[in-house]
Structures are given as structure tokens and as C-alpha cells.
Amino acid sequence: MKQLDIPVYSIDRFNNKSEKTIQFQIEHYDINRNFKVTYPHRHDDFYEILFLTQGEGIHTIDFQNYTIKPNTIFFLSPGQIHELNLSEDVKGYIFLFTSSFYHFNKTDPYKLFELPFFYHLNQETPPIYLENETEKQVITELFKNAIYENQQNLTDSEEAIRALLDLILIQCKRIYPLSKIEEKANKGKILVKRFKQLIEEKSQENLSVKDYASLLAITPNYLSETVKSVTGRTSTDLINDRMILEIKRLLTHTDLGISEIAYQLNFSDQSYFSKYFKKLTNQSPLEFRNSLSK
């Protein structure tokens, strides 16, 4: 079978230090920084905050295009495929961090799920477009301070950087544009985000609602009721959304044949796979692939 063409990078790939393993990376961002990576690509187990203060272009995240303009903040969760097309004058800051780095001194292992911009309840991952001058200054200074701490390697610098990350995320949470779904979400939101994280991790295993409920140690009915109350959609809808996204990724970014993709995603046979895709997209897999070259 052919190999997947979409690179998957760990946070170590972005390491400019001597250590082999890191849990965070904070630095200035410009057009030259991308020499270590190719696009499109995805991240395996870390989060990204990209704050672009200058330049323009397009940032594509899971088939959604977002306009880049000065003072835009993007957020990426593990597993998302993204591609940047940037002007030569682009400048800004980038903060990469693992879940273990963020949760190091926190008692709630799902604290990250309280943030509306990671594992978004919708398929979209809209950025923040900063327009308020005070907000720009506050967030810029937090990034600068984190970079300073990282460069100077002062006593307790890692604790300081973790505290600055908290402040960056808090500031972003305050001004992030919430969807109607997020505004109505209740305590079940954390469970739904855990469910979405599992769907992301198990996306190629083609699991059922019952399988996911078992992994979450709850009943299928409770999972379905919670998903419905938070999102207005069914658990099966979310699983199907992610599966269709994965199929489109493979059709777009690899040269795997239709039968190979069906096998890769644990479908029983190619015929069922094609019927499944067409039912949900009104296109056969081959029609979708052919449409990409038009």
C-alpha cells in the first residue's frame, strides 16, 4: 500500500534547542521559519497559537479558508491539517505546547477543553481578529515576555512561561467570538469535547457510538443525549463528520486508491465505502477527487 503523503509532525520537529524532547516552543514567527516543515501537514500531540502581527495571506484548516491580516490569532488542536500561504513580510509569534505542559500544575485534566478554540464544537476553527488597541498591546506583551523568559533561561522560567501561557489563553477566551452552540453549551460541553478528541484520535478505526461510549465509561444513551443537548446534533453526526473529513483529506492529499482508502479506514468493502461517502456528500469518492483538478 502507498504511504500517506500528509506529514505528521511532533513538537520536537520545531525544537531549536539541544534537547531531543521538548514540551513547548515560543518564538518569533516570520516567512523563514517554515524551512523545517512542508505544507499541508498536521500535528500529532500538541497545540498551537499563531499570532500574526503583520502580513497577509490565507490559512487553510481542514478545508476551511481563513483570511490572514495584521493582528490575527489562530488556534490549532492536535490532528488538524493546515496550510499557510503567506506574504513575504509576515511577522508575529508562535507558541506550541503539549497537554502535559499546560496541565502540569492543574488538578483538572480536561481544563483545555473549557477553551472554546480547541476541539471546536463546530467543524470550523475561526481565528480572532484583534481590533482593540489595548487588547493588541496586552497580548503582544505576553508573547514578548514568554519569549524573553525562554531565551534568558532564568530561575523558574518554565513556571513563568506556563503562567504567561495561561494569561494568553485567558485573554483570548475573553474575546473569542462564540458560536450559538458554544453560547448555549452547559456542563456537558466538556464531555462532548472529550468525545470529539477521541473521534480525532480514533478517526481511522471507524468506531461506533457504543465503542466511544465504552471508552468514555458512560452509556451510549447518555452520550447521545449530552451531544444532542450541547450541539443540537447526534453522536453519529459528529462521527460521520469526522470520517468524511478524513476521507476528503486522503482523497485530496494522497494518491491512495479508493479501495486502499476504504481499507485504511476500516470499511468492510469498497462498495459500502463508496455508498457511505456518496450518501453524505452527494458525490462518489472518485467524483470528489476529480473535482479537485477542475
C-alpha positions, 0 to 999 in steps of 0.5 A, a space after each residue: 500500500 502507498 504511504 500517506 503523503 500528509 506529514 505528521 509532525 511532533 513538537 520536537 520537529 520545531 525544537 531549536 534547542 539541544 534537547 531531543 524532547 521538548 514540551 513547548 516552543 515560543 518564538 518569533 514567527 516570520 516567512 523563514 521559519 517554515 524551512 523545517 516543515 512542508 505544507 499541508 501537514 498536521 500535528 500529532 500531540 500538541 497545540 498551537 497559537 499563531 499570532 500574526 502581527 503583520 502580513 497577509 495571506 490565507 490559512 487553510 484548516 481542514 478545508 476551511 479558508 481563513 483570511 490572514 491580516 495584521 493582528 490575527 490569532 489562530 488556534 490549532 488542536 492536535 490532528 488538524 491539517 493546515 496550510 499557510 500561504 503567506 506574504 513575504 513580510 509576515 511577522 508575529 509569534 508562535 507558541 506550541 505546547 503539549 497537554 502535559 505542559 499546560 496541565 502540569 500544575 492543574 488538578 483538572 485534566 480536561 481544563 483545555 477543553 473549557 477553551 472554546 478554540 480547541 476541539 471546536 464544537 463546530 467543524 470550523 476553527 475561526 481565528 480572532 481578529 484583534 481590533 482593540 488597541 489595548 487588547 493588541 498591546 496586552 497580548 503582544 506583551 505576553 508573547 514578548 515576555 514568554 519569549 524573553 523568559 525562554 531565551 534568558 533561561 532564568 530561575 523558574 522560567 518554565 513556571 513563568 512561561 506556563 503562567 504567561 501561557 495561561 494569561 494568553 489563553 485567558 485573554 483570548 477566551 475573553 474575546 473569542 467570538 462564540 458560536 450559538 452552540 458554544 453560547 448555549 453549551 452547559 456542563 456537558 460541553 466538556 464531555 462532548 469535547 472529550 468525545 470529539 478528541 477521541 473521534 480525532 484520535 480514533 478517526 481511522 478505526 471507524 468506531 461506533 457510538 457504543 465503542 466511544 461510549 465504552 471508552 468514555 465509561 458512560 452509556 451510549 444513551 447518555 452520550 447521545 443525549 449530552 451531544 444532542 443537548 450541547 450541539 443540537 446534533 447526534 453522536 453519529 453526526 459528529 462521527 460521520 463528520 469526522 470520517 468524511 473529513 478524513 476521507 476528503 483529506 486522503 482523497 485530496 492529499 494522497 494518491 491512495 486508491 479508493 479501495 486502499 482508502 476504504 481499507 485504511 479506514 476500516 470499511 468492510 468493502 469498497 462498495 459500502 465505502 463508496 455508498 457511505 461517502 456518496 450518501 453524505 456528500 452527494 458525490 462518489 469518492 472518485 467524483 470528489 477527487 476529480 473535482 479537485 483538478 477542475 
